[in-house]
Amino acid sequence: MPERIFQIWRGDKSGGEFVEYRTAVDEGMVVLDVLHRIQAEQAGDMAIRWNCKAGKCGSCSVEINGKPKL
């Protein structure tokens, strides 16, 4: 299981910063799966909003490497 580094913007209305997380990534995982793993194992206070996980409703949209993605 390879380990990857994810930089996630953490903050509030007054500002924020990128926080680096290292986590294992299994074959077939999508970004939402990785975010759930980081939330469960390293950042219990991280809020994630999602609904269908099928990329249809748009509630799990995220900016990845400067580009919006579902």
C-alpha positions in Angstrom: 0.0 0.0 0.0 1.9 3.1 -1.2 1.9 6.2 1.0 1.0 9.6 -0.5 1.2 13.2 0.7 -1.9 15.4 0.6 -2.0 19.1 1.3 -5.4 20.1 2.6 -6.5 23.7 3.2 -7.6 24.0 6.8 -9.1 27.3 8.1 -12.0 29.4 8.9 -13.4 32.8 7.9 -10.4 34.6 9.4 -7.8 32.6 7.4 -6.1 29.3 7.1 -3.2 27.3 5.8 -2.3 24.1 4.0 -1.7 21.2 6.3 0.2 18.2 5.1 -1.1 14.6 5.7 0.7 11.4 4.8 -1.5 8.4 4.4 -1.7 5.0 2.7 -3.7 4.8 -0.5 -5.2 1.5 -1.6 -5.8 0.6 -5.3 -9.2 1.9 -6.4 -9.5 4.7 -3.8 -10.9 8.0 -4.9 -10.0 11.4 -3.3 -13.2 11.2 -1.1 -12.0 7.8 0.3 -8.6 9.3 1.1 -10.3 12.3 2.8 -12.4 9.9 4.9 -9.2 8.0 5.9 -7.4 11.1 6.9 -10.5 12.3 8.9 -10.7 8.9 10.7 -7.0 8.5 11.4 -5.5 11.9 11.7 -7.9 14.8 11.6 -11.1 14.0 13.5 -12.1 17.7 13.5 -12.1 17.9 9.7 -15.5 18.4 8.2 -16.4 16.7 4.9 -19.6 17.2 3.0 -20.7 14.6 0.5 -23.8 12.9 -0.7 -23.9 10.4 -3.5 -20.1 9.7 -4.1 -21.0 9.2 -7.8 -19.9 12.6 -9.0 -23.5 13.5 -10.0 -24.9 15.8 -7.3 -21.8 18.0 -6.9 -21.8 18.0 -3.1 -18.4 16.4 -3.0 -16.7 18.8 -5.4 -13.1 19.8 -4.5 -10.2 21.7 -5.9 -7.4 19.3 -6.8 -4.1 20.8 -8.0 -5.9 24.1 -8.7 -8.7 22.6 -10.8 -12.3 21.9 -9.7 -13.2 18.2 -9.7 -16.1 16.0 -8.6 
